[in-house]
Amino acid sequence: MKLILYSTLDCHLCEQAADLLKQVAVKFDLEYIDIAGSADPAQSEILVEKYGIRIPVIKNESGKELGWPFDLEALENFIHESV
């Protein structure tokens, strides 16, 4: 299973979300996407518009998203529903 964490640098909520992801017992591949750090400025603009006030956001392979705020229980439920 693959998950994407949409975040950006110096985002303390994103750091909290990453810490929660480390506590999950299920194995998954995690891709970090910095919404403001794309090499393509147009792509960054799209991501910032979509996620700028919602990060951190976790997205599963089917496209379902879990936006902040969430706790470990909500994250585990999201991941189990994603399997």
MDAnalysis code that builds the backbone (N, CA, C; Angstrom):
import MDAnalysis as mda
import numpy as np

u = mda.Universe.empty(249, n_residues=83, atom_resindex=np.repeat(np.arange(83), 3), trajectory=True)
u.add_TopologyAttr("name", ["N", "CA", "C"] * 83)
u.add_TopologyAttr("resid", np.arange(1, 84))
u.add_TopologyAttr("resname", ["MET", "LYS", "LEU", "ILE", "LEU", "TYR", "SER", "THR", "LEU", "ASP", "CYS", "HIS", "LEU", "CYS", "GLU", "GLN", "ALA", "ALA", "ASP", "LEU", "LEU", "LYS", "GLN", "VAL", "ALA", "VAL", "LYS", "PHE", "ASP", "LEU", "GLU", "TYR", "ILE", "ASP", "ILE", "ALA", "GLY", "SER", "ALA", "ASP", "PRO", "ALA", "GLN", "SER", "GLU", "ILE", "LEU", "VAL", "GLU", "LYS", "TYR", "GLY", "ILE", "ARG", "ILE", "PRO", "VAL", "ILE", "LYS", "ASN", "GLU", "SER", "GLY", "LYS", "GLU", "LEU", "GLY", "TRP", "PRO", "PHE", "ASP", "LEU", "GLU", "ALA", "LEU", "GLU", "ASN", "PHE", "ILE", "HIS", "GLU", "SER", "VAL"])
u.atoms.positions = np.array([
    [0.838, -1.169, 0.000],
    [0.000, 0.000, 0.000],
    [0.887, 1.238, 0.000],
    [0.431, 2.239, -0.730],
    [1.172, 3.498, -0.804],
    [0.298, 4.627, -0.269],
    [0.909, 5.493, 0.525],
    [0.259, 6.690, 1.026],
    [1.087, 7.901, 0.623],
    [0.422, 9.016, 0.435],
    [1.098, 10.281, 0.148],
    [0.797, 11.235, 1.296],
    [1.835, 11.883, 1.794],
    [1.671, 12.926, 2.804],
    [1.969, 14.264, 2.138],
    [0.938, 15.079, 1.982],
    [1.111, 16.432, 1.466],
    [1.468, 17.324, 2.644],
    [2.581, 18.016, 2.514],
    [3.074, 18.854, 3.607],
    [3.938, 19.964, 3.019],
    [4.621, 20.664, 3.901],
    [5.594, 21.662, 3.474],
    [6.605, 21.856, 4.591],
    [7.694, 22.506, 4.285],
    [8.740, 22.727, 5.275],
    [8.238, 23.604, 6.416],
    [8.798, 23.368, 7.598],
    [8.495, 24.172, 8.788],
    [7.018, 24.169, 9.166],
    [6.350, 23.072, 8.925],
    [4.941, 22.914, 9.284],
    [4.884, 21.974, 10.490],
    [4.628, 22.539, 11.680],
    [4.647, 21.695, 12.876],
    [3.515, 20.673, 12.875],
    [2.392, 20.975, 12.255],
    [1.313, 19.995, 12.153],
    [1.714, 18.839, 11.242],
    [2.460, 19.148, 10.189],
    [2.952, 18.114, 9.280],
    [3.934, 17.186, 10.002],
    [4.746, 17.755, 10.869],
    [5.666, 16.950, 11.668],
    [4.901, 16.035, 12.613],
    [3.812, 16.543, 13.190],
    [2.980, 15.710, 14.061],
    [2.344, 14.567, 13.274],
    [1.878, 14.856, 12.081],
    [1.283, 13.816, 11.232],
    [2.323, 12.761, 10.870],
    [3.533, 13.188, 10.542],
    [4.607, 12.241, 10.215],
    [4.930, 11.362, 11.422],
    [4.920, 11.938, 12.615],
    [5.160, 11.151, 13.831],
    [4.059, 10.118, 14.036],
    [2.817, 10.495, 13.777],
    [1.721, 9.537, 13.895],
    [1.878, 8.397, 12.894],
    [2.289, 8.729, 11.676],
    [2.490, 7.697, 10.658],
    [3.550, 6.677, 11.098],
    [4.546, 7.114, 11.828],
    [5.588, 6.217, 12.314],
    [5.058, 5.249, 13.366],
    [3.942, 5.589, 14.012],
    [3.380, 4.757, 15.064],
    [2.416, 3.688, 14.552],
    [2.034, 3.765, 13.298],
    [1.078, 2.822, 12.731],
    [1.758, 1.472, 12.526],
    [1.068, 0.410, 12.911],
    [1.647, -0.931, 12.858],
    [1.603, -1.551, 11.456],
    [0.808, -1.001, 10.565],
    [0.670, -1.539, 9.213],
    [1.820, -1.036, 8.339],
    [2.349, -1.913, 7.506],
    [3.425, -1.532, 6.587],
    [2.839, -0.808, 5.374],
    [3.496, 0.257, 4.968],
    [3.071, 1.011, 3.792],
    [4.262, 1.784, 3.259],
    [4.180, 2.138, 1.985],
    [5.158, 3.029, 1.371],
    [4.619, 4.439, 1.515],
    [5.492, 5.355, 1.909],
    [5.071, 6.732, 2.116],
    [5.841, 7.658, 1.194],
    [5.113, 8.477, 0.480],
    [5.710, 9.503, -0.367],
    [5.387, 10.853, 0.249],
    [6.419, 11.654, 0.463],
    [6.231, 13.022, 0.955],
    [6.175, 13.953, -0.243],
    [5.183, 14.798, -0.281],
    [5.114, 15.813, -1.329],
    [5.057, 17.179, -0.653],
    [6.078, 17.981, -0.924],
    [6.128, 19.352, -0.425],
    [5.324, 20.195, -1.399],
    [4.187, 20.691, -0.940],
    [3.276, 21.391, -1.847],
    [3.874, 22.667, -2.429],
    [4.843, 23.236, -1.756],
    [5.451, 24.479, -2.239],
    [6.829, 24.247, -2.855],
    [7.313, 23.011, -2.846],
    [8.685, 22.758, -3.257],
    [8.862, 22.040, -4.578],
    [7.858, 22.052, -5.417],
    [7.981, 21.381, -6.701],
    [8.946, 22.138, -7.612],
    [9.676, 21.395, -8.427],
    [10.567, 22.013, -9.415],
    [9.756, 22.733, -10.489],
    [8.505, 22.365, -10.614],
    [7.601, 22.980, -11.583],
    [6.719, 23.999, -10.851],
    [6.972, 25.299, -11.057],
    [6.192, 26.329, -10.354],
    [4.683, 26.203, -10.566],
    [4.266, 25.776, -11.751],
    [2.836, 25.616, -12.012],
    [2.254, 24.501, -11.146],
    [3.010, 23.425, -10.971],
    [2.570, 22.315, -10.120],
    [2.471, 22.764, -8.663],
    [3.459, 23.512, -8.199],
    [3.420, 24.036, -6.831],
    [2.203, 24.920, -6.626],
    [1.895, 25.755, -7.598],
    [0.736, 26.642, -7.489],
    [-0.548, 25.829, -7.346],
    [-0.678, 24.773, -8.119],
    [-1.856, 23.906, -8.046],
    [-1.952, 23.243, -6.676],
    [-0.827, 22.702, -6.204],
    [-0.825, 22.008, -4.910],
    [-1.095, 22.969, -3.753],
    [-0.506, 24.159, -3.800],
    [-0.731, 25.139, -2.734],
    [-2.200, 25.568, -2.732],
    [-2.775, 25.750, -3.909],
    [-4.186, 26.128, -3.984],
    [-5.079, 25.024, -3.412],
    [-4.740, 23.781, -3.718],
    [-5.570, 22.654, -3.279],
    [-5.376, 22.310, -1.799],
    [-4.119, 22.349, -1.321],
    [-3.812, 21.853, 0.017],
    [-3.294, 22.912, 0.994],
    [-3.079, 24.128, 0.539],
    [-2.404, 25.145, 1.339],
    [-2.937, 25.342, 2.742],
    [-4.250, 25.380, 2.899],
    [-4.803, 25.594, 4.238],
    [-5.272, 24.292, 4.876],
    [-5.051, 23.169, 4.191],
    [-5.532, 21.879, 4.693],
    [-4.415, 20.963, 5.190],
    [-3.158, 21.276, 4.901],
    [-2.084, 20.348, 5.246],
    [-1.932, 20.233, 6.756],
    [-1.493, 19.087, 7.196],
    [-1.129, 17.890, 6.456],
    [-2.353, 17.111, 5.977],
    [-2.202, 16.524, 4.798],
    [-3.236, 15.678, 4.204],
    [-2.579, 14.380, 3.779],
    [-3.226, 13.270, 4.119],
    [-2.753, 11.951, 3.702],
    [-3.724, 11.425, 2.665],
    [-3.180, 10.907, 1.571],
    [-3.993, 10.402, 0.464],
    [-3.636, 8.945, 0.218],
    [-4.647, 8.097, 0.011],
    [-4.376, 6.691, -0.275],
    [-4.394, 6.441, -1.781],
    [-4.162, 5.199, -2.161],
    [-4.055, 4.853, -3.583],
    [-5.350, 5.066, -4.350],
    [-6.482, 4.992, -3.665],
    [-7.763, 5.181, -4.355],
    [-8.159, 6.649, -4.451],
    [-7.341, 7.538, -3.856],
    [-7.608, 8.968, -3.935],
    [-8.330, 9.543, -2.735],
    [-8.712, 8.694, -1.787],
    [-9.379, 9.190, -0.579],
    [-8.361, 9.929, 0.274],
    [-8.801, 11.029, 0.891],
    [-7.903, 11.865, 1.684],
    [-8.350, 11.952, 3.137],
    [-7.361, 12.041, 4.007],
    [-7.573, 12.290, 5.424],
    [-6.857, 13.584, 5.750],
    [-7.638, 14.603, 6.096],
    [-7.059, 15.908, 6.394],
    [-6.954, 16.152, 7.883],
    [-6.053, 17.011, 8.250],
    [-5.839, 17.396, 9.642],
    [-7.060, 18.159, 10.124],
    [-7.482, 17.987, 11.349],
    [-6.831, 17.243, 12.420],
    [-7.262, 15.769, 12.438],
    [-6.315, 14.907, 12.794],
    [-6.610, 13.502, 13.020],
    [-5.676, 12.990, 14.100],
    [-6.133, 11.951, 14.786],
    [-5.317, 11.323, 15.814],
    [-4.906, 9.933, 15.324],
    [-4.191, 9.214, 16.156],
    [-3.680, 7.903, 15.770],
    [-4.819, 6.955, 15.419],
    [-5.882, 6.976, 16.189],
    [-7.017, 6.083, 15.922],
    [-7.643, 6.378, 14.562],
    [-7.871, 7.637, 14.251],
    [-8.447, 8.010, 12.959],
    [-7.511, 7.629, 11.814],
    [-6.218, 7.812, 12.025],
    [-5.229, 7.449, 11.002],
    [-5.226, 5.948, 10.770],
    [-5.231, 5.164, 11.841],
    [-5.249, 3.709, 11.693],
    [-6.523, 3.244, 10.993],
    [-7.662, 3.832, 11.340],
    [-8.917, 3.488, 10.666],
    [-8.843, 3.816, 9.178],
    [-8.296, 4.968, 8.849],
    [-8.133, 5.372, 7.449],
    [-7.263, 4.368, 6.697],
    [-6.175, 3.962, 7.302],
    [-5.258, 3.021, 6.651],
    [-5.911, 1.653, 6.492],
    [-6.600, 1.178, 7.525],
    [-7.265, -0.125, 7.439],
    [-8.368, -0.118, 6.382],
    [-9.057, 0.992, 6.227],
    [-10.080, 1.114, 5.185],
    [-9.448, 1.182, 3.801],
    [-8.178, 1.559, 3.738],
    [-7.478, 1.711, 2.465],
    [-6.944, 0.388, 1.927],
    [-6.867, -0.616, 2.784],
    [-6.273, -1.904, 2.377],
    [-7.215, -2.676, 1.489],
])
